[in-house]
Amino acid sequence: MSSAATPAAPPSSALAGVFSRLAPQMDELDLFLRAQLAIFEPEIRSHAEACIDASGKRIRPALVFLTGWNDSPARPPELVRAAAVVELVHLATLVHDDIMDSAEVRRGRRTVSREIGPTAAVLLGDCLFAHALNLAAQFPTTEVCSAVSESARRVCAGEIMQTLRRGSTEITREDYWRIIELKTAELFRVSCYLGARLAGMPPGYTEAACRFGRHLGIAYQIYDDLADYFGDEERMGKTLGTDLASGKMTLPLFVLLERLPPSERDALMGEISGRLAPRLDLRMRQMGEMDVFPTVAESVERELAAAKSSLRSWNGAAPTRHLLEVADVLGSQLGALCEKS
Amino acid sequence: MSSAATPAAPPSSALAGVFSRLAPQMDELDLFLRAQLAIFEPEIRSHAEACIDASGKRIRPALVFLTGWNDSPARPPELVRAAAVVELVHLATLVHDDIMDSAEVRRGRRTVSREIGPTAAVLLGDCLFAHALNLAAQFPTTEVCSAVSESARRVCAGEIMQTLRRGSTEITREDYWRIIELKTAELFRVSCYLGARLAGMPPGYTEAACRFGRHLGIAYQIYDDLADYFGDEERMGKTLGTDLASGKMTLPLFVLLERLPPSERDALMGEISGRLAPRLDLRMRQMGEMDVFPTVAESVERELAAAKSSLRSWNGAAPTRHLLEVADVLGSQLGALCEKS
């Protein structure tokens, strides 16, 4: 069991530039999240705390803060509460994800599911989610509750679709895009929405923020799917090829499948469906030979470009440069992956 | 997969008196719940529908309607929405419960968990819960969202406590009361709260409604725990003794443990902890010999009496007689259990 003093995991070094600027907000967020622990029943407090400790880069809160950025030293305190709401929703989905994946370790710690069993972990995820909505209900109007609960439903719908299609090779590229738009881009989008709304931006501005968040979220997920085959195990702290092993169809596999000769394609489909043992080394080598990386990377770049161009209508308003920087950071992470590949 | 025309399960015959009076509201609720299906993504709609089909007696919605009762034919439409909110929260917890219990059948249908797998079932429960909160956010103020999200957190906290104590004989009677107050009485309480608030009752009146709901919920759970040993398998449509088999300490077991001679007590504790195979027939016979039934039934009656006396301050306001009748119905179900025991 971790003590209250345990700091959150440090942000990834690549994001450090943007994050160092957000240090005061992130500290406030961490204090705010830890203050919430008092609300949980004593019996479950330490487990909720372990989830907060295992919280990672806090990208979604960063989007809330950056979209709601203003250059004055006075920061709207509502942004911290909204950031906590999206982070708690995200943590709840992580707790439930780890149950489904039977994951033992997340970010170097035993998962909640491993610690208290899958049954209690389902319920702990529910508690975190319920409390996120309770915080959302502390805003003066129902707007935050409404946006966050709808987003959460869409995130879960995306994950259900993905789960029901595991091991299926009948999934189309359109299905894939729809799944990542729901399961990942939705919470990025709502984070930008909340930042813009709480900073009092006008509607057109808020819509642009939503488009930015959505494109960034899609880019982020495709990058993540690419890193599952081309990443650095040690640096990422996770095993490569888990998507193939669990029958999850992602963009690198779509591209490889299209480029393989028919007989090989059938074999790979057998591996995805679980009929055949996955041959990860072979598939990774083939991905290299068949130029899968640049094709998938192009999709990431296209989404990043779309995210950036969403902000044009802002005419350089205060948050613009920070958000553009977030997109550039993801772009350079992609570049680093490319060097390795 | 059930069709949209499938009616909800009929209410239990014992509740039929109160329910027949609520038929128009219950019909409205059913239409309202089915209309929500359009909001779910097409891929998960049929699964959400199956949950609504498997919805049982709808006691919590009944409490919303009855607490908000007025004798005029005009019914506040907000009550239907609030009833849908509490029912969806309840359905979400059922979906998650069935995963944990690895239940195959609920109310004569295959459980969602059995139908789509536990992984997707976790997410479907999340979707139902998220949508409940989204409906709650459609009220003019954040009050419903706030009350329901806090209740949901408490319900899950109660269930976590119960789960973490499965197979433990160190659980005290105080733990038991706290668990049932959270996991069951909380949603009864909030149902009465919402009915009273939405009917525009003054604060003192609402507090009395909450006390009624809380005591009724505790009575209901103890009754349910008693029925697990003294019920009629055929009529209830479920196997007896599942609490002993799953190591769940409930009031009948507390009473039996206290009355058994020391050597027998150790053996029973071994059965609860899973060290020894549960001897259900023996334990049920001993419960009969040692007068466990009347002792536990007395607790139910005490809670029912407390529920009824909570309403005294209402001075016979419109909902009073209906709520008293609900308490009486549970009292007569207890009587029926007694005849059998």
Interface residues (C-beta under 8 A of the other chain):
Chain A: I39 F40 E41 E43 I44 H47 A92 T93 H96 I99 M100 I116 G117 T119 A120 V122 L123 L124 G125 D126 C127 F129 A130 H131 L133 N134 A136 A137 Q138 F139 P140 T141 T142 C145 S146 S149 E150 A152 R153 R154 C156 A157 E159 I160 M161 T163 L164 L182
Chain B: F40 E41 E43 I44 H47 A92 T93 H96 I99 M100 I116 G117 P118 T119 A120 V122 L123 L124 G125 D126 C127 F129 A130 H131 L133 N134 A136 A137 Q138 F139 P140 T141 T142 C145 S146 S149 E150 A152 R153 R154 C156 A157 E159 I160 M161 T163 L164 L182
